[in-house]
Amino acid sequence: MIEVVLRAVRVDVNSATPLLLLEEVGGVRVVPIFIGAPEAAAIAYALQQLDTPRPMTHDLLHDVIATLGGQLFSVEITEIREGSFIAQLRLIVNGSERLVSARPSDAIAVALRSGAPILVSDDLMESEGREMSLDEDDDDEDGDEESPNEAELIEELRSFLDTISPEDFK
């Protein structure tokens, strides 16, 4: 398994669909994954560390895992099946390991809330990873809570979310 970081969330110009860019730690390959608008919003909330009046779904899942004495050990994106990326949550509960199937976008939204590492299988990185030079603005090594990357990401997602309506999800 190869550790990756969420380097950017973009909106694909052709399809107006949010796209995650997962970059390998210490490498140059990037795995792009298309996601839904609600999951993009959940990821933006996690990046902004926004508090909502009531827990959002991913906050709730994070809280349930913790309340039950569990820990999200890692998120693993393992394969592509029938054109869809497959992920799993690797949980530690009472000293025992549990795997829970998840969409990559949901898994990443929970990982961002818990600080768990995001991993991509070697085979998947080999088949789907693209060598990509991301802009300097996408670099988030300074450790700021709201780096330029996050600020741009949040603005991009807000702009996208302003253009969609409930009918777009039918």
DSSP file (Angstrom, degrees, kcal/mol; ACC not computed):
  #  RESIDUE AA STRUCTURE BP1 BP2  ACC     N-H-->O    O-->H-N    N-H-->O    O-->H-N    TCO  KAPPA ALPHA  PHI   PSI    X-CA   Y-CA   Z-CA
    1    1 A M              0   0    0      0, 0.0     2,-0.5     0, 0.0   120,-0.2   0.000 360.0 360.0 360.0 143.7    0.0    0.0    0.0
    2    2 A I  E     -A  120   0A   0    118,-3.2   118,-2.6    22,-0.0     2,-0.2  -0.946 360.0-127.9-115.1 126.4    1.2    3.5   -0.9
    3    3 A E  E     -A  119   0A   0     -2,-0.5    22,-2.8   116,-0.2     2,-0.3  -0.526  31.9-176.4 -73.3 137.8    0.3    6.5    1.4
    4    4 A V  E     -AB 118  24A   0    114,-2.9   114,-0.7    20,-0.3     2,-0.4  -0.872  16.3-143.3-128.3 162.4   -1.3    9.4   -0.4
    5    5 A V  E     - B   0  23A   0     18,-2.4    18,-2.4    -2,-0.3     2,-1.1  -0.944  30.5-108.3-122.6 149.4   -2.4   12.9    0.5
    6    6 A L  E     + B   0  22A   0     -2,-0.4    16,-0.2    16,-0.2     3,-0.1  -0.667  42.7 174.5 -74.0 103.4   -5.4   14.8   -0.7
    7    7 A R  E     -     0   0A   0     14,-2.4     2,-0.3    -2,-1.1    -1,-0.2   0.851  56.7 -16.9 -83.9 -36.0   -3.5   17.3   -2.8
    8    8 A A  E     - B   0  21A   0     13,-1.2    13,-2.6    -3,-0.2     2,-0.5  -0.993  43.9-141.6-163.6 157.1   -6.5   19.0   -4.4
    9    9 A V  E     + B   0  20A   0     -2,-0.3     2,-0.3    11,-0.2    11,-0.2  -0.997  34.3 173.8-122.7 124.3  -10.2   18.9   -5.2
   10   10 A R  E     - B   0  19A   0      9,-2.8     9,-3.1    -2,-0.5     2,-0.5  -0.746  32.4-120.8-122.4 169.1  -11.0   20.3   -8.6
   11   11 A V  E     - B   0  18A   0     -2,-0.3     2,-0.3     7,-0.3     5,-0.1  -0.974  30.4-125.0-113.5 120.6  -14.1   20.5  -10.7
   12   12 A D  E  >> - B   0  17A   0      5,-3.1     4,-2.2    -2,-0.5     5,-0.6  -0.483  15.2-146.5 -65.4 124.9  -13.8   18.8  -14.1
   13   13 A V  T  45S+     0   0    0     -2,-0.3    -1,-0.2     1,-0.2     0, 0.0   0.891  92.7  49.4 -62.8 -42.8  -14.6   21.5  -16.7
   14   14 A N  T  45S+     0   0    0      1,-0.2    -1,-0.2     3,-0.1    -2,-0.0   0.890 127.1  21.5 -67.5 -40.7  -16.2   19.1  -19.2
   15   15 A S  T  45S-     0   0    0      2,-0.2    -2,-0.2     0, 0.0    -1,-0.2   0.515  92.0-130.3-107.1  -6.5  -18.5   17.3  -16.8
   16   16 A A  T  <5 +     0   0    0     -4,-2.2    -3,-0.2     1,-0.2    -2,-0.1   0.851  62.5 140.6  55.1  36.5  -18.8   19.8  -13.9
   17   17 A T  E   < -B   12   0A   0     -5,-0.6    -5,-3.1    19,-0.0    -1,-0.2  -0.906  58.0-111.5-111.7 135.5  -18.0   16.9  -11.6
   18   18 A P  E     -B   11   0A   0      0, 0.0    17,-2.4     0, 0.0     2,-0.4  -0.340  33.4-161.7 -63.2 147.4  -15.7   17.2   -8.5
   19   19 A L  E     -BC  10  34A   0     -9,-3.1    -9,-2.8    15,-0.2     2,-0.3  -0.995   8.8-146.2-137.5 124.8  -12.5   15.4   -8.8
   20   20 A L  E     -BC   9  33A   0     13,-3.3    13,-2.2    -2,-0.4     2,-0.6  -0.718   7.4-154.9 -87.8 141.3  -10.1   14.3   -6.0
   21   21 A L  E     -BC   8  32A   0    -13,-2.6   -14,-2.4    -2,-0.3   -13,-1.2  -0.952   9.5-169.1-117.4 110.2   -6.4   14.3   -6.7
   22   22 A L  E     -BC   6  31A   0      9,-2.4     9,-2.9    -2,-0.6     2,-0.4  -0.885   7.3-161.8-103.2 114.8   -4.5   11.9   -4.4
   23   23 A E  E     -BC   5  30A   0    -18,-2.4   -18,-2.4    -2,-0.6     7,-0.2  -0.806  21.1-115.5-103.0 134.3   -0.8   12.3   -4.6
   24   24 A E  E >   -B    4   0A   0      5,-2.5     3,-1.6    -2,-0.4     2,-0.3  -0.411  35.5-109.1 -65.5 138.5    1.7    9.6   -3.4
   25   25 A V  T 3  S+     0   0    0    -22,-2.8   -22,-0.1     1,-0.3     3,-0.1  -0.536 102.5   5.4 -68.7 127.2    3.8   10.7   -0.5
   26   26 A G  T 3  S+     0   0    0     -2,-0.3    -1,-0.3     1,-0.3     2,-0.2   0.656 122.2  81.7  73.8  16.1    7.3   11.2   -1.6
   27   27 A G  S <  S-     0   0    0     -3,-1.6    -1,-0.3     2,-0.1    -4,-0.0  -0.708  77.0-123.4-138.1-170.7    6.4   10.6   -5.3
   28   28 A V        +     0   0    0     -2,-0.2   104,-2.0    -3,-0.1     2,-0.2   0.435  69.6 108.7-119.2  -3.7    5.0   12.3   -8.3
   29   29 A R  E     - D   0 131A   0    102,-0.2    -5,-2.5   100,-0.1     2,-0.4  -0.529  46.1-165.8 -82.6 145.8    2.1   10.0   -9.2
   30   30 A V  E     -CD  23 130A   0    100,-2.4   100,-2.5    -7,-0.2    -7,-0.2  -0.992  11.4-150.4-130.0 134.7   -1.5   11.2   -8.7
   31   31 A V  E     -C   22   0A   0     -9,-2.9    -9,-2.4    -2,-0.4     2,-0.4  -0.931  15.9-152.6-104.3 117.1   -4.7    9.1   -8.7
   32   32 A P  E     -C   21   0A   0      0, 0.0     2,-0.4     0, 0.0   -11,-0.2  -0.747  14.0-176.4 -89.9 136.1   -7.7   11.1   -9.9
   33   33 A I  E     -C   20   0A   0    -13,-2.2   -13,-3.3    -2,-0.4     2,-0.2  -0.982  19.9-138.3-134.2 121.8  -11.1   10.0   -8.6
   34   34 A F  E     +C   19   0A   0     -2,-0.4     2,-0.3   -15,-0.2   -15,-0.2  -0.582  30.5 179.6 -74.9 139.4  -14.4   11.6   -9.6
   35   35 A I        -     0   0    0    -17,-2.4     2,-0.1    -2,-0.2    -2,-0.0  -0.836  27.9 -93.5-134.4 171.3  -16.8   12.1   -6.7
   36   36 A G     >  -     0   0    0     -2,-0.3     4,-2.1   -19,-0.1     5,-0.2  -0.436  33.8-112.5 -84.4 161.7  -20.3   13.5   -6.1
   37   37 A A  H  > S+     0   0    0      1,-0.2     4,-2.4     2,-0.2     5,-0.2   0.893 114.5  53.4 -61.9 -42.6  -21.1   17.0   -5.1
   38   38 A P  H  > S+     0   0    0      0, 0.0     4,-2.1     0, 0.0    -1,-0.2   0.910 110.9  46.9 -61.7 -38.5  -22.4   16.1   -1.6
   39   39 A E  H  > S+     0   0    0      2,-0.2     4,-2.3     1,-0.2    -2,-0.2   0.873 109.5  54.1 -69.3 -35.6  -19.1   14.2   -0.8
   40   40 A A  H  X S+     0   0    0     -4,-2.1     4,-2.4     2,-0.2    -1,-0.2   0.906 109.0  49.1 -61.8 -40.9  -17.1   17.2   -2.2
   41   41 A A  H  X S+     0   0    0     -4,-2.4     4,-2.5     2,-0.2    -2,-0.2   0.911 109.7  51.3 -64.4 -41.7  -19.0   19.4    0.2
   42   42 A A  H  X S+     0   0    0     -4,-2.1     4,-1.9     1,-0.2    -2,-0.2   0.885 111.0  48.3 -63.5 -38.4  -18.3   17.1    3.1
   43   43 A I  H  X S+     0   0    0     -4,-2.3     4,-2.5     2,-0.2    -1,-0.2   0.901 110.2  51.7 -67.8 -40.7  -14.6   17.1    2.3
   44   44 A A  H  X S+     0   0    0     -4,-2.4     4,-2.3     1,-0.2    -2,-0.2   0.911 108.3  51.8 -62.0 -41.9  -14.6   20.9    2.1
   45   45 A Y  H  X>S+     0   0    0     -4,-2.5     5,-2.0     1,-0.2     4,-1.0   0.917 110.8  48.2 -60.1 -42.8  -16.3   21.1    5.5
   46   46 A A  H  <5S+     0   0    0     -4,-1.9     3,-0.4     1,-0.2    -2,-0.2   0.914 111.2  49.6 -65.4 -41.8  -13.5   18.8    6.9
   47   47 A L  H  <5S+     0   0    0     -4,-2.5    -1,-0.2     1,-0.2    -2,-0.2   0.877 115.4  43.7 -63.9 -36.5  -10.8   20.8    5.3
   48   48 A Q  H  <5S-     0   0    0     -4,-2.3    -1,-0.2    -5,-0.2    -2,-0.2   0.624 103.4-134.0 -80.2 -13.1  -12.3   24.0    6.7
   49   49 A Q  T  <5 -     0   0    0     -4,-1.0     2,-0.2    -3,-0.4    -3,-0.2   0.899  39.4-178.2  55.6  43.4  -12.9   22.4   10.1
   50   50 A L      < -     0   0    0     -5,-2.0     2,-0.5    -6,-0.2    -1,-0.2  -0.513  22.3-140.0 -75.0 136.5  -16.3   23.9   10.0
   51   51 A D        -     0   0    0     -2,-0.2    -1,-0.0    -3,-0.1     3,-0.0  -0.838  18.4-161.4 -92.4 131.9  -18.6   23.3   13.0
   52   52 A T        -     0   0    0     -2,-0.5     4,-0.0     1,-0.1     0, 0.0  -0.804  30.6-113.2-110.4 156.2  -22.2   22.7   12.1
   53   53 A P  S    S+     0   0    0      0, 0.0    -1,-0.1     0, 0.0    -2,-0.0   0.861 105.8  19.1 -56.8 -35.7  -25.2   23.0   14.4
   54   54 A R  S    S-     0   0    0     -3,-0.0    -2,-0.0     0, 0.0     2,-0.0  -0.939 103.9 -85.6-130.1 154.0  -25.7   19.2   14.2
   55   55 A P        -     0   0    0      0, 0.0     2,-0.1     0, 0.0    -4,-0.0  -0.327  39.3-133.8 -62.1 136.6  -23.2   16.5   13.1
   56   56 A M     >  -     0   0    0      1,-0.1     4,-2.9   -14,-0.1     5,-0.2  -0.386  36.2 -93.3 -78.2 169.0  -23.1   15.9    9.4
   57   57 A T  H  > S+     0   0    0      1,-0.2     4,-2.4     2,-0.2     5,-0.2   0.887 126.7  45.8 -55.4 -45.1  -23.1   12.2    8.3
   58   58 A H  H  > S+     0   0    0      2,-0.2     4,-2.1     1,-0.2    -1,-0.2   0.847 113.1  50.4 -70.6 -32.8  -19.3   11.9    8.2
   59   59 A D  H  > S+     0   0    0      2,-0.2     4,-2.7    -3,-0.2    -2,-0.2   0.911 110.4  51.3 -65.3 -42.6  -18.9   13.6   11.5
   60   60 A L  H  X S+     0   0    0     -4,-2.9     4,-2.8     2,-0.2    -2,-0.2   0.930 109.5  48.6 -60.7 -46.9  -21.6   11.2   12.9
   61   61 A L  H  X S+     0   0    0     -4,-2.4     4,-2.4     1,-0.2    -1,-0.2   0.925 111.8  49.8 -60.8 -44.2  -19.7    8.2   11.6
   62   62 A H  H  X S+     0   0    0     -4,-2.1     4,-2.0     1,-0.2    -1,-0.2   0.928 113.4  46.6 -58.2 -45.6  -16.4    9.5   13.1
   63   63 A D  H  X S+     0   0    0     -4,-2.7     4,-2.9     2,-0.2    -2,-0.2   0.870 110.6  52.0 -67.2 -37.6  -18.2   10.0   16.4
   64   64 A V  H  X S+     0   0    0     -4,-2.8     4,-2.1     2,-0.2     6,-0.2   0.927 108.9  50.4 -64.6 -44.8  -19.9    6.6   16.4
   65   65 A I  H  <>S+     0   0    0     -4,-2.4     5,-2.8    -5,-0.2    -2,-0.2   0.943 115.1  43.3 -57.6 -47.5  -16.6    4.9   15.8
   66   66 A A  H ><5S+     0   0    0     -4,-2.0     3,-1.8     1,-0.2    -2,-0.2   0.907 111.5  53.3 -66.0 -42.6  -15.0    6.7   18.7
   67   67 A T  H 3<5S+     0   0    0     -4,-2.9    -1,-0.2     1,-0.3    -2,-0.2   0.842 106.5  53.5 -62.8 -33.6  -18.0    6.3   21.0
   68   68 A L  T 3<5S-     0   0    0     -4,-2.1    -1,-0.3    -5,-0.2    -2,-0.2   0.343 124.4-104.7 -83.5   7.6  -17.8    2.5   20.4
   69   69 A G  T < 5S+     0   0    0     -3,-1.8    25,-0.7     1,-0.2    -3,-0.2   0.648  78.6 131.8  82.3  15.0  -14.2    2.5   21.4
   70   70 A G  E   < -E   93   0A   0     -5,-2.8     2,-0.4    -6,-0.2    -1,-0.2  -0.433  42.8-151.3 -96.6 172.3  -12.9    2.1   17.9
   71   71 A Q  E     -E   92   0A   0     21,-1.6    21,-2.5    -2,-0.1     2,-1.0  -0.995  21.2-125.0-142.2 135.6  -10.2    3.9   15.9
   72   72 A L  E     -E   91   0A   0     -2,-0.4    19,-0.2    19,-0.2     3,-0.1  -0.741  29.9-178.8 -79.0 108.7  -10.0    4.5   12.2
   73   73 A F  E     -     0   0A   0     17,-2.5     2,-0.3    -2,-1.0    -1,-0.2   0.899  58.6 -29.2 -78.3 -43.3   -6.6    3.1   11.5
   74   74 A S  E     -E   90   0A   0     16,-1.4    16,-3.0    42,-0.2     2,-0.5  -0.983  48.1-123.3-165.1 163.9   -6.5    3.8    7.8
   75   75 A V  E     -Ef  89 118A   0     42,-2.4    44,-3.2    -2,-0.3     2,-0.5  -0.974  30.4-164.0-112.3 131.0   -8.5    4.3    4.6
   76   76 A E  E     -Ef  88 119A   0     12,-2.6    12,-2.0    -2,-0.5     2,-0.7  -0.968  15.1-159.7-125.3 122.5   -7.5    2.0    1.8
   77   77 A I  E     +Ef  87 120A   0     42,-3.1    44,-2.4    -2,-0.5    10,-0.3  -0.897  24.6 170.6 -98.1 114.5   -8.5    2.4   -1.8
   78   78 A T  E     -     0   0A   0      8,-2.1     2,-0.3    -2,-0.7    46,-0.2   0.775  42.5 -23.4-106.5 -31.1   -7.9   -1.0   -3.2
   79   79 A E  E     -E   86   0A   0      7,-1.1     7,-2.9    44,-0.1     2,-0.5  -0.971  51.5-103.1-167.0 174.5   -9.3   -1.5   -6.7
   80   80 A I  E     -E   85   0A   0     -2,-0.3     2,-0.5     5,-0.2     5,-0.2  -0.990  34.1-176.2-115.6 126.4  -11.5   -0.5   -9.5
   81   81 A R  E >  S-E   84   0A   0      3,-3.1     3,-1.7    -2,-0.5    -2,-0.0  -0.983  70.2 -16.9-126.7 121.5  -14.6   -2.8  -10.0
   82   82 A E  T 3  S-     0   0    0     -2,-0.5    -1,-0.1     1,-0.3     3,-0.1   0.877 130.3 -50.2  52.1  42.3  -17.0   -2.2  -12.9
   83   83 A G  T 3  S+     0   0    0      1,-0.2     2,-0.4    -3,-0.0    -1,-0.3   0.450 118.4 106.9  81.6   1.1  -15.6    1.3  -13.3
   84   84 A S  E <  S-E   81   0A   0     -3,-1.7    -3,-3.1    19,-0.0    -1,-0.2  -0.927  70.3-121.0-116.9 137.2  -15.9    2.4   -9.7
   85   85 A F  E     -E   80   0A   0     -2,-0.4     2,-0.4    -5,-0.2    -5,-0.2  -0.495  27.2-147.3 -69.6 142.6  -13.1    2.8   -7.2
   86   86 A I  E     +E   79   0A   0     -7,-2.9    -8,-2.1    -2,-0.2    -7,-1.1  -0.941  20.9 174.0-115.9 134.3  -13.5    0.5   -4.1
   87   87 A A  E     -EG  77 102A   0     15,-1.6    15,-2.4    -2,-0.4     2,-0.3  -0.863  12.7-158.2-132.5 167.4  -12.3    1.5   -0.7
   88   88 A Q  E     -EG  76 101A   0    -12,-2.0   -12,-2.6    -2,-0.3     2,-0.5  -0.996  18.4-128.8-146.2 150.0  -12.4    0.2    2.9
   89   89 A L  E     -EG  75 100A   0     11,-3.1    11,-2.1    -2,-0.3     2,-0.8  -0.863  19.7-149.8 -92.7 126.9  -12.1    1.6    6.3
   90   90 A R  E     -EG  74  99A   0    -16,-3.0   -17,-2.5    -2,-0.5   -16,-1.4  -0.886  24.8-174.7 -99.5 108.4   -9.6   -0.3    8.4
   91   91 A L  E     -EG  72  98A   0      7,-3.2     7,-2.7    -2,-0.8     2,-0.5  -0.752  23.2-149.3-105.6 148.4  -10.9    0.0   12.0
   92   92 A I  E     +EG  71  97A   0    -21,-2.5   -21,-1.6    -2,-0.3     2,-0.4  -0.982  24.3 172.9-113.8 117.8   -9.4   -1.2   15.3
   93   93 A V  E >   -EG  70  96A   0      3,-3.1     3,-2.2    -2,-0.5   -23,-0.2  -0.985  69.4 -18.8-130.3 120.1  -12.1   -2.1   17.8
   94   94 A N  T 3  S-     0   0    0    -25,-0.7    -1,-0.1    -2,-0.4     3,-0.1   0.875 127.4 -53.4  50.9  41.8  -11.3   -3.7   21.1
   95   95 A G  T 3  S+     0   0    0      1,-0.2     2,-0.4    -3,-0.0    -1,-0.3   0.488 118.2 111.8  76.9   2.3   -7.9   -4.7   19.8
   96   96 A S  E <   -G   93   0A   0     -3,-2.2    -3,-3.1     2,-0.0     2,-0.4  -0.874  66.1-125.5-112.5 142.5   -9.4   -6.4   16.8
   97   97 A E  E     -G   92   0A   0     -2,-0.4     2,-0.4    -5,-0.2    -5,-0.2  -0.689  27.2-176.2 -88.0 135.5   -9.2   -5.3   13.1
   98   98 A R  E     -G   91   0A   0     -7,-2.7    -7,-3.2    -2,-0.4     2,-0.4  -0.986  13.3-150.7-129.8 140.6  -12.4   -4.8   11.2
   99   99 A L  E     -G   90   0A   0     -2,-0.4     2,-0.4    -9,-0.2    -9,-0.2  -0.942  11.6-171.9-112.0 133.0  -12.8   -3.9    7.5
  100  100 A V  E     -G   89   0A   0    -11,-2.1   -11,-3.1    -2,-0.4     2,-0.1  -0.989  23.4-125.3-127.1 125.0  -15.8   -1.9    6.3
  101  101 A S  E     +G   88   0A   0     -2,-0.4     2,-0.3   -13,-0.2   -13,-0.3  -0.394  41.3 160.9 -67.3 142.8  -16.5   -1.3    2.6
  102  102 A A  E     -G   87   0A   0    -15,-2.4   -15,-1.6    -2,-0.1     3,-0.0  -0.987  45.0 -97.7-155.9 158.7  -16.9    2.3    1.6
  103  103 A R     >  -     0   0    0     -2,-0.3     4,-2.8   -17,-0.1     5,-0.2  -0.612  40.9-120.3 -73.9 145.5  -16.9    4.7   -1.3
  104  104 A P  H  > S+     0   0    0      0, 0.0     4,-2.8     0, 0.0     5,-0.2   0.889 112.0  53.7 -56.1 -39.9  -13.5    6.4   -1.5
  105  105 A S  H  > S+     0   0    0      2,-0.2     4,-2.1     1,-0.2     5,-0.1   0.916 112.0  43.5 -63.8 -42.5  -15.1    9.9   -1.2
  106  106 A D  H  > S+     0   0    0      2,-0.2     4,-2.0     1,-0.2    -1,-0.2   0.921 114.0  51.1 -66.7 -43.3  -16.9    8.9    2.0
  107  107 A A  H  X S+     0   0    0     -4,-2.8     4,-2.6     1,-0.2    -2,-0.2   0.909 111.5  47.3 -60.5 -42.7  -13.8    7.1    3.4
  108  108 A I  H  X S+     0   0    0     -4,-2.8     4,-2.6    -5,-0.2    -1,-0.2   0.886 107.9  55.8 -67.6 -38.4  -11.7   10.2    2.7
  109  109 A A  H  X S+     0   0    0     -4,-2.1     4,-0.9    -5,-0.2    -1,-0.2   0.893 112.4  42.7 -60.2 -39.0  -14.2   12.5    4.3
  110  110 A V  H  X S+     0   0    0     -4,-2.0     4,-1.5     2,-0.2     3,-0.4   0.895 111.6  54.7 -73.2 -40.4  -14.0   10.4    7.5
  111  111 A A  H  X>S+     0   0    0     -4,-2.6     4,-2.3     1,-0.2     5,-1.0   0.890 104.3  54.6 -60.4 -39.3  -10.2   10.1    7.3
  112  112 A L  H  <5S+     0   0    0     -4,-2.6    -1,-0.2     1,-0.2    -2,-0.2   0.836 109.1  48.8 -63.8 -31.1   -9.9   13.9    7.2
  113  113 A R  H  <5S+     0   0    0     -4,-0.9    -1,-0.2    -3,-0.4    -2,-0.2   0.788 120.6  34.8 -77.1 -28.0  -11.9   14.2   10.4
  114  114 A S  H  <5S-     0   0    0     -4,-1.5    -2,-0.2    -3,-0.2    -1,-0.2   0.597 102.3-122.1-103.8 -13.0   -9.9   11.6   12.2
  115  115 A G  T  <5 +     0   0    0     -4,-2.3    -3,-0.2     1,-0.2    -4,-0.1   0.637  56.4 155.8  79.6  13.5   -6.4   12.2   10.8
  116  116 A A      < -     0   0    0     -5,-1.0    -1,-0.2    -6,-0.2   -42,-0.2  -0.430  47.2-103.5 -73.1 148.1   -6.1    8.6    9.6
  117  117 A P        -     0   0    0      0, 0.0   -42,-2.4     0, 0.0     2,-0.5  -0.366  25.8-135.4 -70.3 151.5   -3.7    7.9    6.7
  118  118 A I  E     -Af   4  75A   0   -114,-0.7  -114,-2.9   -44,-0.2     2,-0.3  -0.940  25.4-170.8-108.9 127.9   -5.1    7.4    3.2
  119  119 A L  E     -Af   3  76A   0    -44,-3.2   -42,-3.1    -2,-0.5     2,-0.4  -0.903  13.6-159.5-123.1 148.0   -3.6    4.5    1.3
  120  120 A V  E     -Af   2  77A   0   -118,-2.6  -118,-3.2    -2,-0.3   -42,-0.2  -0.983  32.0-108.2-123.6 137.0   -3.8    3.3   -2.3
  121  121 A S     >  -     0   0    0    -44,-2.4     4,-2.5    -2,-0.4     5,-0.2  -0.265  24.8-120.7 -62.7 151.3   -2.9   -0.3   -3.3
  122  122 A D  H  > S+     0   0    0      1,-0.2     4,-2.4     2,-0.2     5,-0.2   0.913 113.5  50.4 -57.3 -45.6    0.3   -0.8   -5.3
  123  123 A D  H  > S+     0   0    0      1,-0.2     4,-2.3     2,-0.2    -1,-0.2   0.900 111.1  48.3 -62.5 -41.5   -1.6   -2.3   -8.2
  124  124 A L  H  >>S+     0   0    0    -46,-0.2     4,-3.1     2,-0.2     5,-0.6   0.903 111.3  49.4 -67.3 -40.9   -4.1    0.6   -8.4
  125  125 A M  H  X5S+     0   0    0     -4,-2.5     4,-1.7     1,-0.2    -1,-0.2   0.900 111.7  50.8 -63.4 -39.0   -1.3    3.2   -8.2
  126  126 A E  H  <5S+     0   0    0     -4,-2.4    -2,-0.2    -5,-0.2    -1,-0.2   0.907 119.5  34.8 -64.2 -42.1    0.5    1.3  -11.0
  127  127 A S  H  <5S+     0   0    0     -4,-2.3    -2,-0.2    -5,-0.2    -1,-0.2   0.838 133.3  23.6 -84.5 -33.3   -2.6    1.2  -13.2
  128  128 A E  H  <5S+     0   0    0     -4,-3.1    -3,-0.2    -5,-0.2    -2,-0.2   0.611  91.0 108.6-111.3 -16.2   -4.3    4.6  -12.4
  129  129 A G     << -     0   0    0     -4,-1.7     2,-0.4    -5,-0.6   -98,-0.2  -0.412  48.9-163.5 -67.7 137.2   -1.5    6.8  -11.1
  130  130 A R  E     -D   30   0A   0   -100,-2.5  -100,-2.4    -2,-0.1     2,-0.5  -0.968  24.3-118.7-121.7 135.3   -0.5    9.6  -13.4
  131  131 A E  E     +D   29   0A   0     -2,-0.4     2,-0.4  -102,-0.2  -102,-0.2  -0.631  47.9 169.8 -71.8 124.2    2.7   11.5  -13.2
  132  132 A M        -     0   0    0   -104,-2.0     2,-0.9    -2,-0.5    -2,-0.0  -0.999  35.3-144.4-143.7 133.1    1.5   15.0  -12.7
  133  133 A S        -     0   0    0     -2,-0.4     2,-0.2  -104,-0.0     3,-0.1  -0.870  26.2-157.2 -97.7 107.0    3.3   18.2  -11.7
  134  134 A L        -     0   0    0     -2,-0.9     5,-0.1     1,-0.1    -2,-0.0  -0.567  27.2 -92.8 -84.8 149.7    0.8   20.1   -9.5
  135  135 A D    >   -     0   0    0     -2,-0.2     3,-1.5     1,-0.1     4,-0.4  -0.112  31.0-113.3 -56.7 154.1    1.1   23.9   -9.1
  136  136 A E  G >  S+     0   0    0      1,-0.3     3,-1.7     2,-0.2    -1,-0.1   0.850 117.9  63.9 -55.2 -35.3    3.1   25.4   -6.3
  137  137 A D  G 3  S+     0   0    0      1,-0.3    -1,-0.3    11,-0.1    12,-0.1   0.748  95.5  59.2 -63.2 -22.6   -0.1   26.7   -4.9
  138  138 A D  G <  S+     0   0    0     -3,-1.5     2,-0.3    10,-0.1    -1,-0.3   0.601  81.7 104.6 -80.8 -11.0   -1.3   23.1   -4.5
  139  139 A D    <   -     0   0    0     -3,-1.7    10,-0.3    -4,-0.4     3,-0.2  -0.550  46.6-177.3 -75.2 131.5    1.7   22.4   -2.2
  140  140 A D        +     0   0    0     -2,-0.3     3,-0.5     1,-0.1    -1,-0.1  -0.290  41.3 118.8-124.2  46.6    0.6   22.2    1.5
  141  141 A E        +     0   0    0      1,-0.2    -1,-0.1     2,-0.1    -2,-0.0   0.528  56.0  79.1 -91.3  -4.9    3.9   21.6    3.3
  142  142 A D  S    S-     0   0    0     -3,-0.2    -1,-0.2     1,-0.1    -2,-0.1   0.639  92.7-132.6 -81.4 -11.2    3.8   24.8    5.4
  143  143 A G        +     0   0    0     -3,-0.5    -2,-0.1     1,-0.2    -1,-0.1   0.501  48.2 155.2  79.6   2.1    1.4   23.3    7.9
  144  144 A D    >   -     0   0    0      1,-0.1     3,-0.7     2,-0.1    -1,-0.2  -0.367  48.5-132.2 -62.4 142.6   -1.0   26.3    7.9
  145  145 A E  T 3  S+     0   0    0      1,-0.3     2,-0.5     5,-0.0    -1,-0.1   0.884 105.5  30.7 -63.8 -36.3   -4.5   25.3    8.9
  146  146 A E  T 3  S+     0   0    0      4,-0.1    -1,-0.3     3,-0.0    -2,-0.1  -0.698  86.0 177.9-122.1  77.9   -5.9   27.3    6.0
  147  147 A S    <>  -     0   0    0     -3,-0.7     4,-2.4    -2,-0.5     5,-0.2  -0.245  47.4-100.6 -72.8 166.5   -3.2   27.1    3.3
  148  148 A P  H  > S+     0   0    0      0, 0.0     4,-2.6     0, 0.0     5,-0.2   0.868 124.4  58.3 -55.5 -35.6   -3.7   28.7   -0.1
  149  149 A N  H  > S+     0   0    0    -10,-0.3     4,-2.6     1,-0.2     5,-0.2   0.941 108.8  42.9 -59.2 -48.7   -4.5   25.2   -1.4
  150  150 A E  H  > S+     0   0    0      2,-0.2     4,-2.8     1,-0.2     5,-0.2   0.896 113.3  51.8 -66.8 -40.6   -7.4   24.8    1.1
  151  151 A A  H  X S+     0   0    0     -4,-2.4     4,-2.2     2,-0.2    -1,-0.2   0.921 113.5  44.4 -62.9 -43.5   -8.7   28.3    0.5
  152  152 A E  H  X S+     0   0    0     -4,-2.6     4,-2.7    -5,-0.2    -2,-0.2   0.915 113.5  51.3 -65.9 -42.5   -8.7   27.8   -3.3
  153  153 A L  H  X S+     0   0    0     -4,-2.6     4,-2.6    -5,-0.2    -2,-0.2   0.925 110.6  48.0 -59.4 -46.0  -10.3   24.4   -2.9
  154  154 A I  H  X S+     0   0    0     -4,-2.8     4,-2.6     2,-0.2    -1,-0.2   0.910 112.7  47.8 -64.5 -43.0  -13.0   25.8   -0.6
  155  155 A E  H  X S+     0   0    0     -4,-2.2     4,-2.5     2,-0.2    -1,-0.2   0.908 112.0  50.4 -64.1 -41.5  -13.8   28.7   -3.0
  156  156 A E  H  X S+     0   0    0     -4,-2.7     4,-2.2     2,-0.2    -2,-0.2   0.918 112.8  46.1 -62.4 -43.9  -13.9   26.3   -6.0
  157  157 A L  H  X S+     0   0    0     -4,-2.6     4,-3.1     2,-0.2     5,-0.2   0.900 111.1  52.1 -67.6 -40.3  -16.3   23.9   -4.2
  158  158 A R  H  X S+     0   0    0     -4,-2.6     4,-2.0     2,-0.2    -2,-0.2   0.930 109.9  49.6 -60.3 -44.1  -18.5   26.8   -3.0
  159  159 A S  H  X S+     0   0    0     -4,-2.5     4,-0.6     1,-0.2    -2,-0.2   0.922 113.3  46.6 -60.3 -43.9  -18.7   28.1   -6.6
  160  160 A F  H >< S+     0   0    0     -4,-2.2     3,-1.5     1,-0.2     4,-0.5   0.941 111.5  50.3 -63.5 -47.2  -19.6   24.6   -7.8
  161  161 A L  H >< S+     0   0    0     -4,-3.1     3,-0.7     1,-0.3    -1,-0.2   0.796 103.6  60.6 -64.7 -27.8  -22.2   24.1   -5.1
  162  162 A D  H 3< S+     0   0    0     -4,-2.0    -1,-0.3     1,-0.2    -2,-0.2   0.717 103.8  51.7 -68.7 -19.9  -23.8   27.4   -5.9
  163  163 A T  T << S+     0   0    0     -3,-1.5     2,-0.2    -4,-0.6    -1,-0.2   0.529  96.9  79.9 -96.5  -6.0  -24.5   26.1   -9.4
  164  164 A I    <   -     0   0    0     -3,-0.7     3,-0.0    -4,-0.5     0, 0.0  -0.645  56.1-165.4-103.4 160.7  -26.3   22.9   -8.6
  165  165 A S    >   -     0   0    0     -2,-0.2     3,-1.7     1,-0.0     4,-0.3  -0.869  40.3 -98.1-133.5 167.4  -29.8   22.2   -7.5
  166  166 A P  G >  S+     0   0    0      0, 0.0     3,-1.6     0, 0.0     4,-0.1   0.811 119.4  65.6 -57.5 -29.1  -31.6   19.2   -5.9
  167  167 A E  G >  S+     0   0    0      1,-0.3     3,-1.4     2,-0.2    -3,-0.0   0.757  86.7  70.2 -65.6 -22.7  -32.8   18.2   -9.4
  168  168 A D  G <  S+     0   0    0     -3,-1.7    -1,-0.3     1,-0.2    -4,-0.0   0.658  93.5  57.8 -66.9 -14.8  -29.2   17.5  -10.4
  169  169 A F  G <         0   0    0     -3,-1.6    -1,-0.2    -4,-0.3    -2,-0.2   0.333 360.0 360.0 -99.9   5.9  -29.3   14.5   -8.1
  170  170 A K    <         0   0    0     -3,-1.4    -1,-0.2    -4,-0.1    -2,-0.1   0.481 360.0 360.0 -80.2 360.0  -32.2   12.7   -9.7
